Amino acid sequence: MGGAEKSFLNRYRYQNPFFRTIALNRRPDIDGWNFPPDLEVVTCSKSLYGSLQSFILLLRHLNPDVVIVRTPIDAIIASLSRIICRKSRFFLVFEAHSVVVSLNKFASLPITFLLKLIHKRIDLIFAVSKAVQLGPLCRGHNHVVVHYLGSDISLPNIDFSGLLSPRLLLLGRLIKSKQPDLLVRVLNDINSLFPLPNDFLSIVGTGPLFDPLTKMISDYDLRRVIKLYGNQFDITPFLLSHTHLVSCSTVEGLSLTFFEAKLAGLKIVSTPAGGGVEILDSHDIIVPDFEFNSIRHAIITVLESGVVAGSEREEIVKKAQWMKTSRTSKYYYQTLYSEVKKNQAQVENPPLV
């Protein structure tokens, strides 16, 4: 389950009681869905035609006040449905999560073209970072609001007084754009010069690169240094036993793992992949580019920094309190409610021209 899906489930817990939410699940194949028992869920086909058909039926049956979509394809489906179901006057909200339209270059051009056509039919865009706000998903729209996802991670009362030697944690889908293989090659290069500590890097997640990474780690004889844990329902133990979250991604809107790491007192080492850098500070390392040598230099800097003081972790946690979902969700729902009421007033009392 990706950050966008996880953030939706986190935010739902803080929904105002006068909202009623029905979720249309276009991705029943996603692992890790854990829907709250009170959330109404309708599952439909992943295909464009099947999704459009299910969406139109729901519109005619429910006549919702607000429709919230999370991907460009979802926005296109909702806009087409709006044209077909002209009697349904819903407020259309698009949650923009990425700094690119699509990682598939062949799909990017037609999707970009269609997005430009439907922009006027989208009433409000929530961008998950300032970088996304300036990106192609939001460009040209006159009503974009930056909304940080936040994290609902629950941590026990941990005593950070002990000192921890640097340990890296990589969280997320093991896919090409996350470049976990590049990080493994960097560690292999460093380990050839001087032995890295045991369990220096933990990789939590799965995906197409899981098996190739397993083989690579074995071939490089790095099983002592790097551990692969696959999918984990509870990542709290990993956050508490590591000092740095590392991200080598080429594209990120603003990773939910950044909020989780900050609330657990971790420092972050990140490539300039997008929105994440805007919440980083002097505790963190922003790699200037995506090159092997730059990432290598950042990891060596982490090693040379030595132990991480408990007081420093406590300071990171304290500064990150605004990132809690309980706080970011309040802003989300207040903004949504305000904009819907404003729109309804304009419909009922259209301005004189």
N, C-alpha and C positions, 0 to 999 in steps of 0.2 A: 504494500500500500504506500503510495507516494505522499509527499508533504501536503499537497492540495487536499487530498481525501482525508488525511489525518486532521488537518486544521479545521475542516468542515465539522467532523465529529466532535472535536474539542470545543468549537464555538457553539455547537448546538446545545451543549450542557448549560450555557449561560443565556439561552434565548429567553426573551421576555414572554411571560405566560399568555399574553394576548396574541402572540404569533402562533399559527399552526403551520407546520412544515411537512410537506410530502416530498420524499426524495425519489427521483427517477434514476435508477442505477443502470447506466449504459455499459458498465464494465463489471459484470458479475464474475469475470475471470480473475479479477484482482485478488491476490492473496491478502489475508489479514483484515478483511472487513469485520468490524465488531460493532454492529449497529445497536444503539440503545433500544431497549424493549418498547419504549413509547414512540419511537420514530416510525412513521408510516413509510414503507419502501415499496416501490413498484419497479420490477425488473423488466427490461426490454431487450430487444435484439441490439447487438453492437453495430449492425449495419446502418448506413445512413437512412435507407428507406424504412427499415424497421423502427428506428428511433423516431423518425418524423411521424410515422403512423401512430406510435404510442403517445407521442407528445400531443398530437392533435386530439386524440381521444380523451386524454387527460384534461386538456384545455376546455373541451366542450362539456365535460362532466363536472369539472371543479370551478371553472371561471375564476382563476386565482387573481389576486391583486398584484402579486410580485412574482416574477420568474428570475431565478439566479442561475447563471451558467458559468462554467469554469474553463472551457476550452474554446478556441476559435470555431471548431466544428459545431460545438453546442450552441454557440452564438448564431451561427448560420442557420441551424435547425430551428431555433426559437424564432428567428426573424422570418423565415419561410412560413412557419406556423402562424405567425401574426398576420401575414398577408392572406393566408387561406382562411383563418378564423377571424374575420374582420370584426365580429361582435365582441370578441374577447379583448378588452382594453387593459392588458396587464402592463406593469412597470418592469422594463427589462434591464437587468443588472448583469454586467459581465465582469467576472473576477479574472484579471490578467495576472498570470503567474510567471511569465517568461519574458526574456529580453529578445527572443526570436519568435517568429510566427510558427515555424516548424523546423525540426532538425533534418527533415527530408527535403532536400533541395528541389526535387521535382514537384513536391506538393506545396512548397512555400509560395511560389508565384500565383497559382490559382486561388489559394486561400487568402493571400494578401489582397488580390483583386476583389474577391467576394466580401472581405471585411470592409473595404472602402465603400462598397455599394450599400452595406447594411449599417454603417456607422450611425446614420441619422435615426435608425430604428432602435438603437441602444440608448437608454435614458441615462444610465450612470455606469461608469467603469471604476471598480476598485483595483488599484495597482498595488502589488505587494511590496514594492520598493520604488525609490525615486528613479532608479535605472529603468525599471519596467515602465514607469510613467513617461519616460522620454523615448521608449522603444516603439517598434512598429505596431504592437497591439493597441497602443493608446494614441499614437500620433494622428493628429487631425481631429480628434474628438474634443469637444469643448467642455466636457464635464468629467474630469478624472480626479479621483480622491485617492491619496496614498493611505493604505491600511496595512499595518504590520500584523502578520499572522499570530504571533505569540505562541507560547507553549503551555500545555496543561500538565507538564511533567510534575510528578509529586515526589519530593525528596525528603528522606528522614532527617532528623536533626543530627547532622554529621559534625564531628569535631575535626576541623581542618588544621589543628595545631601541629600535627606531624608534618614532616617534610617528605616530599615525593620526588623521586628521580623522574626525569622526563619519560613519558610514555605516550605514544601517538594512538589516536582512535580515528578510524575511517568508518562513517555511517552512511548507508544509502544503497541504492540499486547499483549493481555491478554492471554498468553499461559503458559504452565507448566514450560518451561525453563526460563521464566522471573520471576517466583516466586512472583507474586503480593500478593498471599494469605499469604505467609510467612511474608511479610511486614505488612499486616493487623494484623496478630497474634502478631507480635512484638509491634505494637502500642496499641493493646488491653492490653497487659501485662503492658506496661508503664502507660497507662491510669488508670489501676487499682491501681497504687501506688500514682499517682498525676494527676489531670485533665490536659489533653492536651489542647492547645488553639483551638478555633473554626477554622474550615477550615485549619487545620494543614497540611493535605495531599490532593492533587488533583490528580486523576487518569484519564488520557486522553488516550483513545484508546478502542478498543473492541476486542472480540475474544471469544473462548470457555469458558473462566473463568468469563465472565462478569456477568452472572446470579448467579453463585455460590458466587462471590464476593459481589454482591448486598445483597444476603441473609446473608452472613457472617457479613457484616457491620451492618445489621439490628439486627441480633441475638446478636451481641456484644454491641449493642446500641451505635454505633460510628458514626451515621449519622451527628452528630454535628461536628465531628472531620475530617471525611473523605468524600469527594465528588467524585462521579463517573460522568464523563462528556461524555463518549462514544467517537465516532470519531468526530474530529474537523478539519475543513478545514484550519482554521487559528489558529496556536498555539502561535502566537506572544503575545496576551494578557496574556496567562498563563506563558510564560517565563518572562515577565516583572513584574508579580505580585508575583513571588516566588523567594526564595533565594537559594535553593538547588535542583539539579536534583538527584534523587535517583535511583539506579539500583541494583536489587538483582539477576540478571541473573546468570545462571550457565555456559552459553556459549555465547560469543560475539566475532565477528571478530574485529570490532571497530564501535560501534553504532553511526549512524548519529546524534542521539539526543545529543551526547556528544559535537559535534561541534556546534550545535544549542545553547546548553546551555552556552558554553564558550563565543560565540559571543554575548550573551545576558547578560553576567556578572554573571552567576550563578556559585556557587560552586557545586562540584559533590561528591556524596557519592556512592561508587561502590564496589561490590564484585570483587575478582580477576578472572573475567570471561574470560579474553583474552586480546585483543589488546588495550582496552580502557585505561588501566593504563599508557601506554607510553606517553600519552599527558596530564596526570594529573600532578599537582605540589603541592606546599606547601599550596595552598588555599583549597585543596581537601582532602577527607578522603578515603583511600583505606582499606577496611575491609580485615583482613588477611585471612579469610576463608568464608565458606558459612553457618556457624552455627548460630543458633538463638541468642545465647548470644553475639556473635561478632557483629551482625547487631544491636542488642539492645543497646550495648555499643556505637556504632557509632551514633545512633539516639539521645541518651542521651547527647553525646558530642556536637551535633548540638544544642540541647536545651540549654545546659549550656553556649554555646558561645554567646548567646544573640543576640543583634541587629547586623545587617550587615551594615558597613559604606558604604556610596555611593562612596567614594574614592576607596574602595576595589573593588567594582563592576566595576568601570571605569578602574582600573588597569587590571582586568581580560579581559575586552573587548579589551583593547589596545594590550595585549600580544597575543590575539587570532586572530589578523587580517590575519595572514598567512593561517588561516583555511577557508577563503572565497573561494567559488567555482570558482570565477573569477580568483583566483591565482592558485589553485590546478589544474584546468582544463588546464591552459596553460602548465603546466608541463606534464600533461597526453598526450595532443595532440603532444607536441614537442617530447616526448619519442616515441610515436606511429609512428609518421612520420619518425623519425630517424631510428627506427628499421626496418620499412618496406622498406625504401630506401636501407639500408644495406643488407637486405635479397635479394632484387631484383638484386643488384650488384653481389652478390654471385651466384645467379642463372644464370645470364648472363655471368659471368666470373668465373666458378667454379675453386677452388684452385687446383693446380697441386699436385698429390700424388706420 
